[in-house]
Amino acid sequence: MKHVDIYTDGACSGNPGPGGYGAVLVYNGKEKEISGGEKNTTNNKMELTAVIEALKLLKEPCSVTVTTDSKYVCDSMTKGWAESWKKKGWKKADGKPALNTELWDQLLTLCEKHRVEFIWVKGHAGHPYNERCDRLAVEFYKALG
């Protein structure tokens, strides 16, 4: 099974507001950058979208390490929260509705195709790929105007 490292970040000016995401995929010494965004979104949506869009690019099942500065994404996946929300009809442990369910559903489906490990890194702390993804995300939403 091929191994791919994916680095992601999302950014938003206002929450909600214009937002962007950036991701860098690294396989066999080669890198691919992607970015995108929306005019009216949230930071959490952009964090999720970065991971989803990167995983969508994989053409076959892979072993994947996703490195993100989003505790929301990392904890929800590593602690099984997102899976639990789905099993409970998209309700959280407190009975309140989970947010961003369409994105969580996409991410969970993509993770079924691959062997995915999530790693959290502190944002804006000098991690080269995290800083690069942040720049991609910010540049995208600034270009939205």
VOMI-470714 format. One line per field, with one value per residue: residue number from 1; z, x, y of N, C-alpha, C, O, CB in turn. Coordinates in nm, 2 decimals. Glycine has a CB too. Example, Ala and Ser with C-alpha at 12.3 -4.5 7.8 and 13.67 -1.06 7.14 Angstrom:
BEGIN
k c(1 / 2)
n_zz c(0.78 / 0.71)
n_xx c(1.32 / 1.28)
n_yy c(-0.57 / -0.22)
ca_zz c(0.78 / 0.71)
ca_xx c(1.23 / 1.37)
ca_yy c(-0.45 / -0.11)
c_zz c(0.78 / 0.79)
c_xx c(1.32 / 1.29)
c_yy c(-0.33 / 0.00)
o_zz c(0.85 / 0.80)
o_xx c(1.42 / 1.34)
o_yy c(-0.33 / 0.11)
cb_zz c(0.90 / 0.57)
cb_xx c(1.13 / 1.41)
cb_yy c(-0.45 / -0.06)
end
This chain:
BEGIN
k c(1 / 2 / 3 / 4 / 5 / 6 / 7 / 8 / 9 / 10 / 11 / 12 / 13 / 14 / 15 / 16 / 17 / 18 / 19 / 20 / 21 / 22 / 23 / 24 / 25 / 26 / 27 / 28 / 29 / 30 / 31 / 32 / 33 / 34 / 35 / 36 / 37 / 38 / 39 / 40 / 41 / 42 / 43 / 44 / 45 / 46 / 47 / 48 / 49 / 50 / 51 / 52 / 53 / 54 / 55 / 56 / 57 / 58 / 59 / 60 / 61 / 62 / 63 / 64 / 65 / 66 / 67 / 68 / 69 / 70 / 71 / 72 / 73 / 74 / 75 / 76 / 77 / 78 / 79 / 80 / 81 / 82 / 83 / 84 / 85 / 86 / 87 / 88 / 89 / 90 / 91 / 92 / 93 / 94 / 95 / 96 / 97 / 98 / 99 / 100 / 101 / 102 / 103 / 104 / 105 / 106 / 107 / 108 / 109 / 110 / 111 / 112 / 113 / 114 / 115 / 116 / 117 / 118 / 119 / 120 / 121 / 122 / 123 / 124 / 125 / 126 / 127 / 128 / 129 / 130 / 131 / 132 / 133 / 134 / 135 / 136 / 137 / 138 / 139 / 140 / 141 / 142 / 143 / 144 / 145)
n_zz c(0.00 / -0.09 / 0.07 / 0.17 / 0.27 / 0.41 / 0.45 / 0.61 / 0.62 / 0.73 / 0.69 / 0.79 / 0.74 / 0.97 / 1.12 / 1.06 / 0.73 / 0.45 / 0.34 / 0.33 / 0.22 / 0.24 / 0.12 / 0.12 / -0.05 / -0.01 / -0.18 / -0.23 / -0.25 / -0.41 / -0.44 / -0.41 / -0.43 / -0.32 / -0.32 / -0.21 / -0.15 / 0.00 / -0.02 / 0.20 / 0.48 / 0.74 / 0.97 / 1.07 / 0.87 / 0.66 / 0.75 / 0.76 / 0.49 / 0.36 / 0.43 / 0.32 / 0.04 / -0.03 / 0.03 / -0.17 / -0.40 / -0.41 / -0.59 / -0.54 / -0.28 / 0.01 / 0.25 / 0.48 / 0.63 / 0.80 / 0.87 / 1.08 / 1.21 / 1.33 / 1.61 / 1.62 / 1.39 / 1.42 / 1.68 / 1.66 / 1.48 / 1.58 / 1.83 / 1.79 / 1.78 / 1.55 / 1.42 / 1.61 / 1.63 / 1.38 / 1.40 / 1.59 / 1.45 / 1.38 / 1.61 / 1.90 / 2.20 / 2.40 / 2.30 / 2.13 / 1.79 / 1.57 / 1.40 / 1.06 / 0.92 / 0.66 / 0.56 / 0.75 / 0.70 / 0.44 / 0.49 / 0.67 / 0.49 / 0.30 / 0.46 / 0.50 / 0.27 / 0.28 / 0.49 / 0.75 / 0.95 / 1.19 / 1.28 / 1.52 / 1.50 / 1.65 / 1.55 / 1.36 / 1.45 / 1.34 / 1.19 / 0.89 / 0.67 / 0.77 / 0.79 / 0.53 / 0.42 / 0.55 / 0.44 / 0.17 / 0.22 / 0.32 / 0.11 / -0.08 / 0.02 / 0.05 / -0.22 / -0.30 / -0.23)
n_xx c(0.09 / 0.06 / 0.21 / 0.10 / 0.16 / -0.03 / -0.08 / -0.27 / -0.47 / -0.70 / -0.86 / -1.01 / -1.17 / -1.32 / -1.59 / -1.87 / -1.74 / -1.53 / -1.34 / -1.07 / -0.89 / -0.60 / -0.38 / -0.11 / 0.01 / 0.22 / 0.41 / 0.63 / 0.85 / 0.75 / 0.55 / 0.22 / 0.02 / -0.29 / -0.57 / -0.85 / -1.18 / -1.45 / -1.69 / -1.86 / -1.82 / -1.71 / -1.43 / -1.40 / -1.54 / -1.36 / -1.13 / -1.21 / -1.28 / -1.03 / -0.90 / -1.08 / -1.08 / -0.81 / -0.79 / -0.97 / -0.82 / -0.66 / -0.61 / -0.62 / -0.66 / -0.48 / -0.22 / -0.23 / -0.11 / -0.24 / -0.17 / -0.26 / -0.36 / -0.59 / -0.78 / -1.04 / -1.09 / -0.89 / -0.93 / -1.20 / -1.19 / -0.98 / -1.07 / -1.31 / -1.54 / -1.68 / -1.77 / -1.94 / -2.13 / -2.25 / -2.36 / -2.55 / -2.74 / -2.64 / -2.63 / -2.48 / -2.31 / -2.44 / -2.69 / -2.75 / -2.76 / -2.51 / -2.26 / -2.19 / -2.24 / -2.27 / -2.01 / -1.86 / -1.97 / -1.88 / -1.60 / -1.58 / -1.66 / -1.46 / -1.24 / -1.29 / -1.20 / -0.93 / -0.63 / -0.61 / -0.43 / -0.44 / -0.27 / -0.20 / -0.07 / 0.07 / -0.06 / 0.08 / 0.33 / 0.57 / 0.59 / 0.69 / 0.53 / 0.27 / 0.27 / 0.29 / 0.05 / -0.13 / -0.06 / -0.15 / -0.42 / -0.50 / -0.42 / -0.60 / -0.86 / -0.83 / -0.81 / -1.07 / -1.19)
n_yy c(-0.12 / 0.22 / 0.50 / 0.81 / 1.14 / 1.39 / 1.73 / 1.98 / 2.29 / 2.53 / 2.85 / 3.15 / 3.47 / 3.64 / 3.47 / 3.33 / 3.40 / 3.51 / 3.23 / 3.00 / 2.71 / 2.50 / 2.25 / 2.01 / 1.75 / 1.47 / 1.24 / 0.99 / 1.16 / 1.36 / 1.66 / 1.79 / 2.07 / 2.20 / 2.42 / 2.61 / 2.75 / 2.95 / 3.21 / 3.27 / 3.12 / 2.89 / 2.86 / 2.59 / 2.45 / 2.49 / 2.37 / 2.10 / 2.07 / 2.09 / 1.85 / 1.66 / 1.73 / 1.68 / 1.40 / 1.31 / 1.32 / 1.09 / 0.81 / 0.54 / 0.29 / 0.40 / 0.42 / 0.67 / 0.97 / 1.23 / 1.55 / 1.81 / 2.13 / 2.15 / 2.09 / 2.03 / 1.87 / 1.67 / 1.56 / 1.48 / 1.27 / 1.10 / 1.04 / 0.92 / 1.06 / 1.17 / 0.94 / 0.84 / 1.04 / 1.01 / 0.75 / 0.80 / 0.94 / 1.19 / 1.33 / 1.48 / 1.38 / 1.52 / 1.54 / 1.74 / 1.87 / 1.76 / 1.96 / 2.05 / 1.82 / 1.71 / 1.73 / 1.59 / 1.34 / 1.29 / 1.28 / 1.06 / 0.86 / 0.87 / 0.80 / 0.53 / 0.41 / 0.43 / 0.38 / 0.58 / 0.80 / 1.05 / 1.34 / 1.59 / 1.92 / 2.21 / 2.51 / 2.78 / 2.77 / 2.73 / 2.49 / 2.37 / 2.27 / 2.31 / 2.59 / 2.65 / 2.55 / 2.72 / 2.96 / 2.91 / 2.88 / 3.13 / 3.31 / 3.22 / 3.29 / 3.56 / 3.64 / 3.60 / 3.83)
ca_zz c(0.00 / -0.10 / 0.18 / 0.14 / 0.38 / 0.37 / 0.55 / 0.58 / 0.71 / 0.69 / 0.75 / 0.77 / 0.79 / 1.03 / 1.14 / 0.92 / 0.65 / 0.34 / 0.40 / 0.23 / 0.27 / 0.17 / 0.15 / 0.05 / -0.05 / -0.04 / -0.21 / -0.30 / -0.27 / -0.49 / -0.37 / -0.49 / -0.35 / -0.36 / -0.23 / -0.25 / -0.05 / -0.02 / 0.02 / 0.33 / 0.54 / 0.88 / 0.98 / 1.08 / 0.74 / 0.57 / 0.80 / 0.71 / 0.34 / 0.32 / 0.44 / 0.22 / -0.10 / -0.04 / 0.02 / -0.29 / -0.50 / -0.41 / -0.70 / -0.50 / -0.13 / 0.05 / 0.39 / 0.48 / 0.76 / 0.78 / 0.98 / 1.08 / 1.33 / 1.38 / 1.71 / 1.58 / 1.29 / 1.47 / 1.80 / 1.62 / 1.41 / 1.66 / 1.95 / 1.75 / 1.80 / 1.43 / 1.39 / 1.71 / 1.59 / 1.26 / 1.45 / 1.67 / 1.37 / 1.38 / 1.74 / 1.99 / 2.33 / 2.48 / 2.24 / 2.04 / 1.66 / 1.52 / 1.29 / 0.94 / 0.90 / 0.52 / 0.55 / 0.83 / 0.62 / 0.33 / 0.54 / 0.71 / 0.38 / 0.24 / 0.55 / 0.48 / 0.15 / 0.31 / 0.63 / 0.78 / 1.08 / 1.21 / 1.38 / 1.54 / 1.53 / 1.69 / 1.44 / 1.36 / 1.54 / 1.26 / 1.12 / 0.75 / 0.59 / 0.83 / 0.75 / 0.38 / 0.40 / 0.60 / 0.33 / 0.06 / 0.26 / 0.34 / -0.02 / -0.15 / 0.07 / 0.01 / -0.36 / -0.31 / -0.22)
ca_xx c(0.00 / 0.14 / 0.19 / 0.09 / 0.15 / -0.11 / -0.08 / -0.38 / -0.51 / -0.82 / -0.85 / -1.14 / -1.17 / -1.45 / -1.64 / -1.85 / -1.68 / -1.46 / -1.25 / -0.99 / -0.82 / -0.48 / -0.33 / 0.00 / 0.02 / 0.36 / 0.42 / 0.76 / 0.93 / 0.68 / 0.45 / 0.11 / -0.05 / -0.42 / -0.63 / -0.99 / -1.25 / -1.59 / -1.71 / -1.92 / -1.80 / -1.65 / -1.30 / -1.41 / -1.57 / -1.24 / -1.04 / -1.26 / -1.27 / -0.89 / -0.87 / -1.16 / -1.03 / -0.68 / -0.82 / -1.04 / -0.72 / -0.60 / -0.67 / -0.63 / -0.64 / -0.35 / -0.19 / -0.23 / -0.09 / -0.30 / -0.12 / -0.35 / -0.35 / -0.73 / -0.82 / -1.18 / -1.08 / -0.81 / -1.00 / -1.33 / -1.15 / -0.90 / -1.15 / -1.43 / -1.66 / -1.76 / -1.83 / -2.04 / -2.24 / -2.32 / -2.43 / -2.66 / -2.82 / -2.58 / -2.65 / -2.36 / -2.33 / -2.53 / -2.82 / -2.75 / -2.72 / -2.37 / -2.25 / -2.11 / -2.27 / -2.24 / -1.86 / -1.82 / -2.01 / -1.78 / -1.47 / -1.58 / -1.66 / -1.32 / -1.15 / -1.32 / -1.12 / -0.79 / -0.59 / -0.58 / -0.39 / -0.45 / -0.17 / -0.22 / 0.04 / 0.03 / -0.06 / 0.16 / 0.45 / 0.69 / 0.59 / 0.70 / 0.41 / 0.15 / 0.28 / 0.27 / -0.09 / -0.19 / -0.04 / -0.24 / -0.56 / -0.52 / -0.41 / -0.72 / -0.97 / -0.80 / -0.84 / -1.21 / -1.23)
ca_yy c(0.00 / 0.34 / 0.59 / 0.96 / 1.24 / 1.51 / 1.84 / 2.07 / 2.40 / 2.61 / 2.98 / 3.23 / 3.61 / 3.64 / 3.33 / 3.31 / 3.50 / 3.44 / 3.13 / 2.92 / 2.59 / 2.46 / 2.12 / 1.97 / 1.60 / 1.43 / 1.10 / 0.95 / 1.28 / 1.46 / 1.74 / 1.86 / 2.17 / 2.24 / 2.52 / 2.65 / 2.83 / 2.99 / 3.35 / 3.27 / 2.98 / 2.89 / 2.80 / 2.45 / 2.39 / 2.49 / 2.27 / 1.97 / 2.06 / 2.07 / 1.71 / 1.59 / 1.75 / 1.61 / 1.26 / 1.28 / 1.31 / 0.96 / 0.72 / 0.40 / 0.29 / 0.43 / 0.45 / 0.82 / 1.04 / 1.36 / 1.64 / 1.92 / 2.21 / 2.16 / 2.00 / 1.99 / 1.76 / 1.56 / 1.49 / 1.42 / 1.15 / 1.01 / 1.00 / 0.85 / 1.15 / 1.18 / 0.81 / 0.83 / 1.13 / 0.95 / 0.64 / 0.85 / 1.02 / 1.32 / 1.40 / 1.47 / 1.31 / 1.60 / 1.54 / 1.85 / 1.83 / 1.79 / 2.06 / 2.02 / 1.67 / 1.67 / 1.72 / 1.47 / 1.21 / 1.27 / 1.25 / 0.93 / 0.77 / 0.87 / 0.73 / 0.39 / 0.37 / 0.44 / 0.37 / 0.72 / 0.84 / 1.19 / 1.39 / 1.73 / 2.00 / 2.34 / 2.61 / 2.91 / 2.74 / 2.71 / 2.36 / 2.42 / 2.24 / 2.38 / 2.73 / 2.66 / 2.53 / 2.84 / 3.07 / 2.88 / 2.91 / 3.28 / 3.37 / 3.19 / 3.37 / 3.71 / 3.65 / 3.60 / 3.97)
c_zz c(0.00 / 0.02 / 0.13 / 0.26 / 0.33 / 0.49 / 0.51 / 0.67 / 0.65 / 0.75 / 0.71 / 0.82 / 0.84 / 1.04 / 1.16 / 0.85 / 0.53 / 0.40 / 0.29 / 0.30 / 0.18 / 0.21 / 0.06 / 0.06 / -0.09 / -0.06 / -0.28 / -0.34 / -0.36 / -0.41 / -0.46 / -0.39 / -0.41 / -0.27 / -0.29 / -0.14 / -0.09 / 0.03 / 0.16 / 0.39 / 0.68 / 0.87 / 0.99 / 0.95 / 0.65 / 0.62 / 0.75 / 0.56 / 0.29 / 0.32 / 0.33 / 0.08 / -0.13 / -0.06 / -0.11 / -0.41 / -0.51 / -0.50 / -0.65 / -0.34 / -0.09 / 0.20 / 0.40 / 0.62 / 0.73 / 0.90 / 0.97 / 1.21 / 1.39 / 1.48 / 1.68 / 1.49 / 1.36 / 1.59 / 1.75 / 1.55 / 1.50 / 1.78 / 1.92 / 1.75 / 1.67 / 1.40 / 1.49 / 1.67 / 1.47 / 1.31 / 1.53 / 1.59 / 1.37 / 1.50 / 1.83 / 2.12 / 2.42 / 2.42 / 2.13 / 1.90 / 1.63 / 1.41 / 1.17 / 0.90 / 0.76 / 0.50 / 0.63 / 0.76 / 0.51 / 0.38 / 0.59 / 0.60 / 0.31 / 0.33 / 0.54 / 0.37 / 0.18 / 0.46 / 0.67 / 0.92 / 1.08 / 1.32 / 1.39 / 1.56 / 1.57 / 1.57 / 1.46 / 1.46 / 1.47 / 1.18 / 0.97 / 0.66 / 0.64 / 0.79 / 0.61 / 0.35 / 0.45 / 0.50 / 0.21 / 0.09 / 0.26 / 0.20 / -0.10 / -0.11 / 0.04 / -0.13 / -0.39 / -0.30 / -0.10)
c_xx c(0.09 / 0.11 / 0.20 / 0.08 / 0.07 / -0.11 / -0.19 / -0.40 / -0.62 / -0.80 / -0.98 / -1.12 / -1.31 / -1.50 / -1.79 / -1.79 / -1.61 / -1.35 / -1.18 / -0.93 / -0.69 / -0.43 / -0.20 / 0.01 / 0.16 / 0.36 / 0.55 / 0.84 / 0.87 / 0.57 / 0.35 / 0.04 / -0.19 / -0.48 / -0.77 / -1.05 / -1.39 / -1.60 / -1.77 / -1.92 / -1.75 / -1.51 / -1.31 / -1.45 / -1.45 / -1.14 / -1.08 / -1.25 / -1.13 / -0.86 / -0.95 / -1.11 / -0.90 / -0.71 / -0.88 / -0.94 / -0.65 / -0.68 / -0.69 / -0.62 / -0.50 / -0.34 / -0.16 / -0.20 / -0.14 / -0.24 / -0.20 / -0.33 / -0.49 / -0.76 / -0.96 / -1.17 / -1.01 / -0.88 / -1.13 / -1.30 / -1.08 / -0.98 / -1.28 / -1.56 / -1.74 / -1.83 / -1.95 / -2.16 / -2.32 / -2.41 / -2.56 / -2.75 / -2.78 / -2.62 / -2.52 / -2.40 / -2.43 / -2.67 / -2.83 / -2.71 / -2.57 / -2.37 / -2.17 / -2.12 / -2.24 / -2.09 / -1.81 / -1.85 / -1.91 / -1.65 / -1.47 / -1.59 / -1.53 / -1.22 / -1.17 / -1.24 / -0.97 / -0.76 / -0.53 / -0.54 / -0.39 / -0.35 / -0.20 / -0.09 / -0.01 / 0.04 / 0.02 / 0.28 / 0.57 / 0.70 / 0.59 / 0.58 / 0.28 / 0.15 / 0.25 / 0.12 / -0.17 / -0.18 / -0.14 / -0.38 / -0.59 / -0.51 / -0.54 / -0.84 / -0.95 / -0.84 / -0.99 / -1.27 / -1.31)
c_yy c(0.12 / 0.43 / 0.74 / 1.04 / 1.36 / 1.61 / 1.94 / 2.18 / 2.47 / 2.75 / 3.06 / 3.37 / 3.64 / 3.49 / 3.32 / 3.43 / 3.43 / 3.35 / 3.06 / 2.80 / 2.57 / 2.32 / 2.09 / 1.81 / 1.57 / 1.28 / 1.08 / 1.07 / 1.39 / 1.53 / 1.79 / 1.95 / 2.19 / 2.35 / 2.55 / 2.73 / 2.87 / 3.14 / 3.36 / 3.13 / 3.00 / 2.83 / 2.65 / 2.38 / 2.39 / 2.39 / 2.13 / 1.96 / 2.04 / 1.92 / 1.63 / 1.61 / 1.68 / 1.46 / 1.22 / 1.26 / 1.17 / 0.87 / 0.58 / 0.40 / 0.31 / 0.43 / 0.60 / 0.87 / 1.18 / 1.44 / 1.77 / 2.00 / 2.22 / 2.05 / 1.95 / 1.87 / 1.64 / 1.49 / 1.42 / 1.29 / 1.05 / 0.96 / 0.93 / 0.93 / 1.15 / 1.05 / 0.80 / 0.92 / 1.07 / 0.84 / 0.68 / 0.95 / 1.17 / 1.40 / 1.38 / 1.41 / 1.39 / 1.61 / 1.65 / 1.81 / 1.86 / 1.89 / 2.00 / 1.87 / 1.63 / 1.65 / 1.60 / 1.34 / 1.19 / 1.22 / 1.10 / 0.83 / 0.76 / 0.79 / 0.57 / 0.33 / 0.36 / 0.41 / 0.50 / 0.74 / 0.99 / 1.23 / 1.54 / 1.80 / 2.14 / 2.44 / 2.73 / 2.89 / 2.70 / 2.57 / 2.40 / 2.39 / 2.30 / 2.53 / 2.75 / 2.65 / 2.66 / 2.95 / 3.04 / 2.91 / 3.06 / 3.35 / 3.34 / 3.28 / 3.52 / 3.73 / 3.66 / 3.75 / 3.99)
o_zz c(0.08 / 0.08 / 0.06 / 0.35 / 0.22 / 0.60 / 0.39 / 0.78 / 0.52 / 0.86 / 0.61 / 0.92 / 0.76 / 0.97 / 1.28 / 0.90 / 0.51 / 0.50 / 0.17 / 0.42 / 0.07 / 0.33 / -0.05 / 0.18 / -0.18 / 0.03 / -0.39 / -0.44 / -0.38 / -0.33 / -0.57 / -0.28 / -0.53 / -0.15 / -0.41 / -0.04 / -0.19 / 0.12 / 0.23 / 0.36 / 0.73 / 0.78 / 0.92 / 0.92 / 0.58 / 0.54 / 0.70 / 0.51 / 0.19 / 0.23 / 0.26 / 0.01 / -0.24 / -0.15 / -0.17 / -0.51 / -0.62 / -0.48 / -0.72 / -0.29 / -0.14 / 0.27 / 0.32 / 0.72 / 0.65 / 1.02 / 0.86 / 1.31 / 1.49 / 1.45 / 1.71 / 1.52 / 1.36 / 1.58 / 1.80 / 1.55 / 1.51 / 1.83 / 2.01 / 1.74 / 1.67 / 1.35 / 1.45 / 1.68 / 1.47 / 1.27 / 1.53 / 1.64 / 1.37 / 1.50 / 1.82 / 2.14 / 2.49 / 2.47 / 2.06 / 1.89 / 1.67 / 1.33 / 1.19 / 0.86 / 0.74 / 0.42 / 0.58 / 0.76 / 0.49 / 0.32 / 0.57 / 0.61 / 0.27 / 0.27 / 0.58 / 0.37 / 0.11 / 0.54 / 0.63 / 1.01 / 0.99 / 1.42 / 1.29 / 1.63 / 1.53 / 1.50 / 1.58 / 1.53 / 1.52 / 1.12 / 0.92 / 0.60 / 0.56 / 0.75 / 0.57 / 0.27 / 0.38 / 0.47 / 0.16 / 0.01 / 0.21 / 0.17 / -0.17 / -0.19 / 0.02 / -0.17 / -0.49 / -0.35 / -0.08)
o_xx c(0.18 / 0.00 / 0.29 / 0.00 / 0.10 / -0.13 / -0.21 / -0.35 / -0.64 / -0.74 / -1.04 / -1.05 / -1.40 / -1.44 / -1.82 / -1.80 / -1.63 / -1.28 / -1.22 / -0.92 / -0.69 / -0.45 / -0.19 / 0.01 / 0.22 / 0.32 / 0.58 / 0.90 / 0.93 / 0.51 / 0.38 / 0.00 / -0.21 / -0.43 / -0.80 / -0.99 / -1.44 / -1.52 / -1.75 / -2.00 / -1.74 / -1.48 / -1.23 / -1.40 / -1.43 / -1.07 / -1.00 / -1.21 / -1.11 / -0.80 / -0.90 / -1.10 / -0.87 / -0.65 / -0.86 / -0.97 / -0.59 / -0.80 / -0.76 / -0.57 / -0.41 / -0.44 / -0.08 / -0.26 / -0.08 / -0.27 / -0.20 / -0.29 / -0.52 / -0.77 / -0.99 / -1.24 / -1.06 / -0.89 / -1.16 / -1.38 / -1.11 / -0.95 / -1.36 / -1.67 / -1.87 / -1.95 / -2.06 / -2.28 / -2.44 / -2.52 / -2.66 / -2.82 / -2.86 / -2.64 / -2.45 / -2.52 / -2.51 / -2.76 / -2.93 / -2.63 / -2.52 / -2.46 / -2.09 / -2.03 / -2.19 / -2.05 / -1.72 / -1.77 / -1.87 / -1.59 / -1.38 / -1.52 / -1.48 / -1.14 / -1.09 / -1.21 / -0.90 / -0.85 / -0.42 / -0.62 / -0.34 / -0.34 / -0.22 / 0.00 / -0.11 / 0.14 / 0.05 / 0.32 / 0.66 / 0.80 / 0.49 / 0.53 / 0.20 / 0.05 / 0.18 / 0.06 / -0.27 / -0.28 / -0.20 / -0.45 / -0.69 / -0.60 / -0.59 / -0.91 / -1.05 / -0.88 / -1.04 / -1.38 / -1.36)
o_yy c(0.14 / 0.43 / 0.77 / 1.01 / 1.41 / 1.58 / 1.97 / 2.18 / 2.47 / 2.76 / 3.03 / 3.40 / 3.67 / 3.41 / 3.32 / 3.54 / 3.31 / 3.39 / 3.05 / 2.79 / 2.61 / 2.29 / 2.14 / 1.76 / 1.62 / 1.21 / 1.14 / 1.07 / 1.49 / 1.47 / 1.83 / 1.91 / 2.19 / 2.36 / 2.52 / 2.76 / 2.83 / 3.18 / 3.46 / 3.04 / 3.11 / 2.76 / 2.58 / 2.28 / 2.29 / 2.33 / 2.05 / 1.85 / 1.96 / 1.87 / 1.54 / 1.51 / 1.64 / 1.40 / 1.11 / 1.20 / 1.14 / 0.85 / 0.50 / 0.50 / 0.25 / 0.45 / 0.65 / 0.83 / 1.25 / 1.41 / 1.84 / 1.94 / 2.30 / 1.93 / 1.83 / 1.77 / 1.53 / 1.36 / 1.31 / 1.19 / 0.93 / 0.85 / 0.90 / 0.88 / 1.13 / 1.06 / 0.75 / 0.88 / 1.08 / 0.83 / 0.61 / 1.03 / 1.26 / 1.52 / 1.27 / 1.38 / 1.32 / 1.67 / 1.64 / 1.71 / 1.96 / 1.89 / 1.91 / 1.81 / 1.52 / 1.56 / 1.53 / 1.25 / 1.07 / 1.13 / 1.03 / 0.72 / 0.65 / 0.71 / 0.50 / 0.21 / 0.29 / 0.40 / 0.54 / 0.69 / 1.06 / 1.18 / 1.61 / 1.74 / 2.18 / 2.44 / 2.77 / 2.98 / 2.64 / 2.54 / 2.47 / 2.48 / 2.35 / 2.58 / 2.85 / 2.72 / 2.69 / 3.02 / 3.13 / 2.97 / 3.11 / 3.44 / 3.43 / 3.34 / 3.59 / 3.84 / 3.71 / 3.78 / 4.10)
cb_zz c(0.12 / -0.23 / 0.29 / 0.04 / 0.43 / 0.35 / 0.55 / 0.58 / 0.73 / 0.72 / 0.70 / 0.84 / 0.67 / 0.94 / 1.25 / 0.85 / 0.72 / 0.25 / 0.49 / 0.17 / 0.27 / 0.19 / 0.13 / 0.10 / -0.15 / 0.08 / -0.29 / -0.42 / -0.33 / -0.62 / -0.29 / -0.55 / -0.35 / -0.36 / -0.22 / -0.29 / -0.01 / 0.05 / -0.08 / 0.31 / 0.46 / 0.98 / 1.11 / 1.19 / 0.67 / 0.58 / 0.96 / 0.75 / 0.28 / 0.41 / 0.58 / 0.23 / -0.13 / 0.08 / 0.14 / -0.33 / -0.49 / -0.27 / -0.82 / -0.56 / -0.08 / 0.00 / 0.45 / 0.42 / 0.81 / 0.78 / 0.96 / 1.07 / 1.31 / 1.26 / 1.85 / 1.51 / 1.17 / 1.53 / 1.90 / 1.52 / 1.29 / 1.70 / 2.04 / 1.82 / 1.83 / 1.31 / 1.42 / 1.85 / 1.54 / 1.16 / 1.54 / 1.79 / 1.41 / 1.25 / 1.82 / 2.01 / 2.41 / 2.50 / 2.34 / 2.08 / 1.56 / 1.48 / 1.34 / 0.96 / 0.94 / 0.42 / 0.60 / 0.97 / 0.57 / 0.25 / 0.66 / 0.80 / 0.27 / 0.22 / 0.69 / 0.46 / 0.04 / 0.28 / 0.64 / 0.74 / 1.12 / 1.25 / 1.33 / 1.67 / 1.40 / 1.81 / 1.41 / 1.41 / 1.64 / 1.34 / 1.16 / 0.68 / 0.58 / 0.98 / 0.78 / 0.31 / 0.48 / 0.74 / 0.29 / 0.03 / 0.40 / 0.43 / -0.10 / -0.14 / 0.22 / 0.04 / -0.44 / -0.21 / -0.33)
cb_xx c(-0.10 / 0.11 / 0.30 / -0.03 / 0.29 / -0.26 / 0.06 / -0.51 / -0.39 / -0.95 / -0.72 / -1.26 / -1.12 / -1.56 / -1.56 / -1.97 / -1.58 / -1.39 / -1.32 / -0.88 / -0.91 / -0.36 / -0.44 / 0.14 / -0.08 / 0.46 / 0.30 / 0.72 / 1.06 / 0.62 / 0.52 / 0.02 / 0.02 / -0.52 / -0.55 / -1.07 / -1.17 / -1.69 / -1.80 / -2.07 / -1.70 / -1.74 / -1.22 / -1.52 / -1.68 / -1.18 / -1.04 / -1.41 / -1.32 / -0.80 / -0.91 / -1.31 / -1.02 / -0.59 / -0.90 / -1.13 / -0.61 / -0.59 / -0.59 / -0.52 / -0.70 / -0.30 / -0.07 / -0.36 / 0.06 / -0.45 / 0.03 / -0.50 / -0.29 / -0.82 / -0.82 / -1.25 / -1.01 / -0.68 / -1.04 / -1.40 / -1.07 / -0.77 / -1.17 / -1.45 / -1.62 / -1.66 / -1.73 / -1.99 / -2.18 / -2.22 / -2.35 / -2.61 / -2.97 / -2.62 / -2.77 / -2.31 / -2.20 / -2.48 / -2.92 / -2.67 / -2.81 / -2.30 / -2.18 / -1.96 / -2.41 / -2.30 / -1.80 / -1.88 / -2.15 / -1.76 / -1.43 / -1.71 / -1.77 / -1.27 / -1.17 / -1.47 / -1.15 / -0.73 / -0.48 / -0.69 / -0.25 / -0.59 / -0.03 / -0.31 / 0.14 / 0.12 / -0.20 / 0.07 / 0.41 / 0.81 / 0.47 / 0.82 / 0.39 / 0.15 / 0.42 / 0.34 / -0.14 / -0.13 / 0.10 / -0.23 / -0.59 / -0.41 / -0.29 / -0.76 / -1.00 / -0.66 / -0.77 / -1.28 / -1.30)
cb_yy c(0.00 / 0.42 / 0.57 / 0.98 / 1.29 / 1.46 / 1.92 / 1.98 / 2.49 / 2.55 / 3.06 / 3.16 / 3.71 / 3.72 / 3.26 / 3.26 / 3.59 / 3.55 / 3.04 / 3.00 / 2.46 / 2.56 / 2.01 / 2.03 / 1.53 / 1.48 / 1.05 / 0.86 / 1.24 / 1.40 / 1.85 / 1.75 / 2.31 / 2.11 / 2.65 / 2.52 / 2.95 / 2.90 / 3.42 / 3.32 / 2.90 / 2.82 / 2.85 / 2.41 / 2.47 / 2.63 / 2.27 / 1.96 / 2.19 / 2.14 / 1.65 / 1.65 / 1.90 / 1.64 / 1.21 / 1.40 / 1.41 / 0.91 / 0.73 / 0.31 / 0.16 / 0.57 / 0.37 / 0.88 / 1.04 / 1.37 / 1.66 / 1.88 / 2.35 / 2.14 / 2.07 / 2.11 / 1.80 / 1.62 / 1.60 / 1.51 / 1.18 / 1.07 / 1.12 / 0.73 / 1.29 / 1.22 / 0.70 / 0.87 / 1.27 / 0.90 / 0.55 / 0.93 / 1.02 / 1.39 / 1.34 / 1.62 / 1.30 / 1.74 / 1.54 / 1.98 / 1.90 / 1.65 / 2.19 / 2.05 / 1.64 / 1.77 / 1.85 / 1.47 / 1.23 / 1.40 / 1.34 / 0.91 / 0.82 / 1.01 / 0.78 / 0.36 / 0.46 / 0.58 / 0.25 / 0.81 / 0.78 / 1.24 / 1.36 / 1.75 / 2.01 / 2.39 / 2.65 / 3.03 / 2.63 / 2.72 / 2.27 / 2.36 / 2.09 / 2.37 / 2.79 / 2.55 / 2.41 / 2.88 / 3.07 / 2.73 / 2.85 / 3.34 / 3.31 / 3.05 / 3.35 / 3.75 / 3.54 / 3.51 / 4.02)
end
